[in-house]
Amino acid sequence: MADDAACLNFEAIKLAKILYFAWVRQKIGKSEEEIVLPESVATIDELVDELSKRGPGYAAAFRNAGSIRCAVNQEHRPFDTIIKDGDEIAFFPPVTGG
Protein backbone atom coordinates (compact mmCIF):
# COMPACT_ATOMS: atom_id res chain seq x y z
CA MET A 1 0.00 0.00 0.00
CA ALA A 2 1.40 3.41 -0.96
CA ASP A 3 1.92 6.07 1.66
CA ASP A 4 -0.78 8.76 1.20
CA ALA A 5 1.80 11.55 1.59
CA ALA A 6 3.83 10.12 -1.30
CA CYS A 7 0.88 9.96 -3.70
CA LEU A 8 0.48 12.71 -6.26
CA ASN A 9 -2.82 14.52 -6.53
CA PHE A 10 -3.21 14.53 -10.30
CA GLU A 11 -6.50 16.42 -10.06
CA ALA A 12 -4.61 19.46 -8.74
CA ILE A 13 -2.26 19.58 -11.74
CA LYS A 14 -3.28 22.11 -14.40
CA LEU A 15 -1.77 22.08 -17.88
CA ALA A 16 -1.95 24.99 -20.29
CA LYS A 17 -0.82 25.48 -23.87
CA ILE A 18 0.78 28.90 -24.27
CA LEU A 19 1.05 30.56 -27.71
CA TYR A 20 3.21 33.58 -28.49
CA PHE A 21 2.77 35.84 -31.53
CA ALA A 22 4.71 38.64 -33.28
CA TRP A 23 7.33 40.45 -31.15
CA VAL A 24 6.27 38.47 -28.06
CA ARG A 25 7.37 35.29 -29.90
CA GLN A 26 10.59 36.96 -31.07
CA LYS A 27 11.62 38.01 -27.57
CA ILE A 28 10.80 34.64 -26.00
CA GLY A 29 12.29 32.64 -28.86
CA LYS A 30 9.47 30.16 -29.34
CA SER A 31 5.97 30.18 -30.73
CA GLU A 32 4.36 27.83 -28.22
CA GLU A 33 4.88 25.62 -25.22
CA GLU A 34 2.85 23.43 -22.90
CA ILE A 35 3.43 24.02 -19.20
CA VAL A 36 2.29 22.66 -15.87
CA LEU A 37 0.93 25.62 -13.95
CA PRO A 38 2.29 26.06 -10.43
CA GLU A 39 -0.36 26.00 -7.71
CA SER A 40 0.31 29.72 -7.16
CA VAL A 41 -0.92 30.55 -10.69
CA ALA A 42 -4.68 30.94 -11.01
CA THR A 43 -5.08 33.95 -13.35
CA ILE A 44 -3.46 35.31 -16.50
CA ASP A 45 -1.84 38.06 -14.38
CA GLU A 46 -0.21 35.44 -12.18
CA LEU A 47 0.86 33.46 -15.25
CA VAL A 48 2.56 36.56 -16.69
CA ASP A 49 4.41 37.06 -13.39
CA GLU A 50 5.51 33.41 -13.41
CA LEU A 51 6.58 33.45 -17.08
CA SER A 52 8.58 36.65 -16.51
CA LYS A 53 10.82 34.70 -14.11
CA ARG A 54 11.76 32.09 -16.74
CA GLY A 55 14.59 34.10 -18.26
CA PRO A 56 15.61 37.34 -19.94
CA GLY A 57 13.53 36.79 -23.09
CA TYR A 58 10.38 36.23 -21.08
CA ALA A 59 11.17 39.19 -18.82
CA ALA A 60 11.63 41.43 -21.88
CA ALA A 61 8.43 40.20 -23.52
CA PHE A 62 6.30 40.79 -20.42
CA ARG A 63 8.10 43.88 -19.07
CA ASN A 64 5.18 46.08 -20.07
CA ALA A 65 2.25 43.66 -19.84
CA GLY A 66 -0.15 46.52 -20.57
CA SER A 67 1.05 46.47 -24.18
CA ILE A 68 0.13 42.80 -24.64
CA ARG A 69 -3.28 41.30 -25.33
CA CYS A 70 -4.43 37.86 -24.27
CA ALA A 71 -6.86 35.27 -25.57
CA VAL A 72 -8.04 32.18 -23.74
CA ASN A 73 -9.36 29.42 -25.97
CA GLN A 74 -9.39 31.89 -28.89
CA GLU A 75 -11.49 34.53 -27.12
CA HIS A 76 -10.07 37.87 -25.94
CA ARG A 77 -9.95 37.93 -22.15
CA PRO A 78 -8.79 40.33 -19.41
CA PHE A 79 -5.72 39.46 -17.37
CA ASP A 80 -7.81 38.65 -14.27
CA THR A 81 -9.33 35.63 -16.07
CA ILE A 82 -9.10 32.37 -14.13
CA ILE A 83 -7.09 29.67 -15.94
CA LYS A 84 -8.61 26.19 -16.18
CA ASP A 85 -6.89 22.89 -16.92
CA GLY A 86 -6.32 22.48 -20.64
CA ASP A 87 -6.77 26.14 -21.56
CA GLU A 88 -4.99 27.52 -24.60
CA ILE A 89 -3.59 30.96 -23.76
CA ALA A 90 -2.27 33.28 -26.46
CA PHE A 91 -0.22 36.44 -25.99
CA PHE A 92 0.08 39.00 -28.79
CA PRO A 93 0.50 42.73 -29.36
CA PRO A 94 -2.57 44.89 -29.96
CA VAL A 95 -3.87 44.75 -33.49
CA THR A 96 -4.44 48.03 -35.29
CA GLY A 97 -6.27 48.68 -38.49
CA GLY A 98 -5.94 51.27 -41.17
C-alpha positions in Angstrom: 0.0 0.0 0.0 1.4 3.4 -1.0 1.9 6.1 1.7 -0.8 8.8 1.2 1.8 11.5 1.6 3.8 10.1 -1.3 0.9 10.0 -3.7 0.5 12.7 -6.3 -2.8 14.5 -6.5 -3.2 14.5 -10.3 -6.5 16.4 -10.1 -4.6 19.5 -8.7 -2.3 19.6 -11.7 -3.3 22.1 -14.4 -1.8 22.1 -17.9 -2.0 25.0 -20.3 -0.8 25.5 -23.9 0.8 28.9 -24.3 1.0 30.6 -27.7 3.2 33.6 -28.5 2.8 35.8 -31.5 4.7 38.6 -33.3 7.3 40.4 -31.1 6.3 38.5 -28.1 7.4 35.3 -29.9 10.6 37.0 -31.1 11.6 38.0 -27.6 10.8 34.6 -26.0 12.3 32.6 -28.9 9.5 30.2 -29.3 6.0 30.2 -30.7 4.4 27.8 -28.2 4.9 25.6 -25.2 2.8 23.4 -22.9 3.4 24.0 -19.2 2.3 22.7 -15.9 0.9 25.6 -13.9 2.3 26.1 -10.4 -0.4 26.0 -7.7 0.3 29.7 -7.2 -0.9 30.5 -10.7 -4.7 30.9 -11.0 -5.1 33.9 -13.3 -3.5 35.3 -16.5 -1.8 38.1 -14.4 -0.2 35.4 -12.2 0.9 33.5 -15.2 2.6 36.6 -16.7 4.4 37.1 -13.4 5.5 33.4 -13.4 6.6 33.4 -17.1 8.6 36.7 -16.5 10.8 34.7 -14.1 11.8 32.1 -16.7 14.6 34.1 -18.3 15.6 37.3 -19.9 13.5 36.8 -23.1 10.4 36.2 -21.1 11.2 39.2 -18.8 11.6 41.4 -21.9 8.4 40.2 -23.5 6.3 40.8 -20.4 8.1 43.9 -19.1 5.2 46.1 -20.1 2.3 43.7 -19.8 -0.2 46.5 -20.6 1.1 46.5 -24.2 0.1 42.8 -24.6 -3.3 41.3 -25.3 -4.4 37.9 -24.3 -6.9 35.3 -25.6 -8.0 32.2 -23.7 -9.4 29.4 -26.0 -9.4 31.9 -28.9 -11.5 34.5 -27.1 -10.1 37.9 -25.9 -9.9 37.9 -22.1 -8.8 40.3 -19.4 -5.7 39.5 -17.4 -7.8 38.7 -14.3 -9.3 35.6 -16.1 -9.1 32.4 -14.1 -7.1 29.7 -15.9 -8.6 26.2 -16.2 -6.9 22.9 -16.9 -6.3 22.5 -20.6 -6.8 26.1 -21.6 -5.0 27.5 -24.6 -3.6 31.0 -23.8 -2.3 33.3 -26.5 -0.2 36.4 -26.0 0.1 39.0 -28.8 0.5 42.7 -29.4 -2.6 44.9 -30.0 -3.9 44.7 -33.5 -4.4 48.0 -35.3 -6.3 48.7 -38.5 -5.9 51.3 -41.2 
